[in-house]
Amino acid sequence: MYINTFKYSPEDVSCHLCTEYVKKVGCTALRCPWLAERIEAGVVGYREAIMETFSYDRRLFYRFKLLIKHFHGSLWSNEQHERRMHFERAIQKYRRSRDTNAYHAAMYLLTANDDIHRRTANCFCKHGIEFGYAVLRNISPHNYALFMAARDLYSKTESVTVEDLSDPEIIDLEALRLIVNATLIARYGLAAFQIKARGAEYGS
């Protein structure tokens, strides 16, 4: 059995090697066609990842600006968050057909804190995530937002709308940060954790 262990390096994804790069002009693409590979190589900052992944919407501009400004160099909330997700992955073991980007994105949200993890631990099974087993009684608005976003990312539903994301009374800034990070994981897989730099700030 052959196992592919190749990973992109910064040298492999240099913009100067791209067909969209023009000497003395720079990148001519509206969006980076090789963003996933550049994320895997660890050369994409948080700002670029957000701007390339999410469609521009003025309702979210200010909130995204705050997320980028306060990015602390990791997609994890803290060390406990990282340990909880690694622990859950170890319990569930590896299943190739189940362990999709969407699965990991949902797990990232459902292990964000102790309370939501306790409420949803029974949802994880060998075939995927059964959200109907979650204990939602008296759940906080913060954790309910994470739960609904996890279900959306995993099941490809749209319960959480742009209007919800733009309203701080519905989704607080920390919940928004986690949902944005989970969306990056759903799009680019576990390689998204290679995003460690904030990158350039928004222009005026």
N, C-alpha and C positions, 0 to 999 in steps of 0.2 A: 504493500500500500504506500502510495506517495503522498506525503503531507507537505503542502506548500507553506513555507516559512518566510517567503519573501516579504519584506517591508520596504516602503519607499523611504529614501533618505533625502535630506535637504538638497543634495546635489542632483538627485534624480528629477526634482520638481522645480528646478530653477526657472523663473519666468523667462529668462533669456533663451531657453530652449523651446518655448511654446510657439506654435504657429501663429498665435494671436499677438505675439510681441513684435513690435516694429522698432528697429533701431532709431534712436533719437526721438521717438514718439512714445514708446512704452506700450502698455497693454491696450489693445484696441477692442477687446471684448466687453460687452455690456455686463456680463457676469462671468466669473471664472469658470471655465469648462472642466478644470481639474481640481476643484476645491476639495473633494473627498481625498484625493491622493496627497494634496498639500497638508491637509489636516493630519493624515496618517504620519506624514513626515515631521509633524510638529512645527510647521512654519507659519501657521495661521493664527492670528490673534482673535480675541473674543469679539472685537468690534467687526472685523471682516466677516467672521462666521455668521454673526447675526444679520449684518447687512446683506450678505449674499443669500441667506437662507429664507428670510422673511420678506414678503412683498411690502413695499413702502406703504404706510398708512399713517396719516397725520395723527390719528387718534392714539397711536402707540409710540410716536416719535419721542416724546418727552420721557416716557417710562423706559424705553430702550436706552435712552441717553443716560438715565440714572443707573441702569444695570451695568452699562459699560464703565461708567465713572467709578463705580464701587466694586468692580470685579477684583477679587482678591487672589487670583492666580490658580483657581481650581474650580471645577464644576461641582465638587462636593460641598455640602453645607459645612461639614466639620469632619473630624476623624471618626466620630461615632457613626455618621451616615455611611461613610466608606466601609466601616467594619460590618454594619448591618447588611449592606448589599452583598458584600463578599461572603458573609455567613449564609445568607439566603441562597446564593448561587451554589455554595458548597453543599447545602442540604438538598437542593433540587438536582444536583449533579448536571452533567452536560448531556443535552439531547439536541442533536444537530437540527432536526426538523422543527423543534420548538423554540430554540434559542435565537430568535430573530432580533433585528434591531428594535422592533416595536416591543417585543417581550422585555428586553433590557431597559428600554425607556420607561415602561410601566413599572418595572421593578425598582428603578431608580426613584420614582415618585413614591411608591408604596413602602419604601424603606427610609424616607426622608427624616422621620422622627420616630420615637418609640411608640407613640400613641397610634399613628396610622399603621405602623408595622404590626402591632398587636391586633388591630381591627381587621387586617387583611391577610395575615399569615396563612390562614386556612384557604385562601383563594388560589395559592400556588399548588399546582399538581403536575403530574408527569406529562400531561398533554398541553398545558398552558396555564391560563389564568381564568378562574371562574369567579367573576365579580359578584355573583349572587350570594356568595358565602361571606361577604364582608359584613361586619357589625357596624352599622351606621347610626345607631341610636345615640343621641346626644353628641354627635361628632361636631367638632368646631368648624366654623366657616372656612378657615384656612385648610384644614385637612379634607374637608368635603370638596374644595376646589381641586386639590391634588388628586383625590380619588376620581373625580369626573374627568380630569385631564388624562389620567392614566388609562381610563377606560376608552376615551376618545382615541388616543394614540394606538392602543392595542387593537381596538375593534373598528377603527376608521369611522367613528361617528363624529358628530359635531355638536355635542351638548354645550361645550364651552365656546362662546362666540367671541369675535373681536370686540364687541361691545363690553362683554364681561372682562376681557383682558385689559381693556383701557380704563375700567372703572375701579379705583382703589378701594371703594366700599364693598365691592364684590370679591375682588382678588387683590390681596395685599401685595406689596412689592416683593416680599420674600417668596410668596407663592408664585408670582409671575416669573421670578428668576428661576425657580425650580422647573416650571413648565417650559420656559424657553430652553433651558439646558436639556430637559428630557426630549424636546423636539429635535435638538441637535443630535442627540443619541439615536433617536428614531431615524434620522436622515443619514447619519454617517457612521453609526455603530459605536462600539466601545472606543474606537479611535478618537472620538470626540474628546475623551479625557486627555488627549495630548494638547488640547488648547490650554495654555498656561499663561500667556501674555495678554494684556489688555489690548494692545494695539493703539493705533492713532485715535484721537478723539473725533467726534462729529465736527464737521465744518460748520461755520455759522450760516 
